[in-house]
Amino acid sequence: MSTSVSSVTNSYASALSSAVSSTSNDSLVSKDTFLQLLITQLKNQDPLDPQDSSAFVSQLASFSSLEQMTNMNTTLETVLEMSAANLVGKTATVIDGSSNTITGTVEGVVYYADGPALKVNGTDYPFSEVQNIA
C-alpha cells in the first residue's frame, strides 16, 4: 500500500513541477495548470477509495470560477483597448518613472504586449502612470 501512496505522491509532485515550470511568472496558477493538476489527481486516485464527491464538486466550481474570471479579464482588456483611442486629443496628466508630473495632449495610443500606452509629449506612458484625463 505504501508503494501506491508513494507513486501517487510522486505523480502529483511531477505534475505540479511540470505545471509550475510551464507557467509564466505573471500568473502562477493558470486555468491550464489547474486542469492539468485536476486530471493528474483523477488519474491517480484509488478506485477503491475515490475522492469525496463534495471535494470534487468544489474543485470543479473553482475551475468554473477561474474560467469566468479569465473571460472577464479578457473582456475588460478589450474594452480598455477600444476606449483608449477615444483619448487622442485630450489633455492628460501623467507621473513618469522619476515621479515627475507631466501634462500634455494625448498624441496617440501605442499597443504593447502588456497593454496600451498613451503618447504624451512624444513619450509613451502606460495607463498605470496616467493620473488624469481632461
Helices and strands as residue ranges (DSSP letters): H 2-22, H 31-43, H 53-84, G 85-87, E 91-95, E 101-112, E 115-120, E 123-126, G 127-129, E 130-133
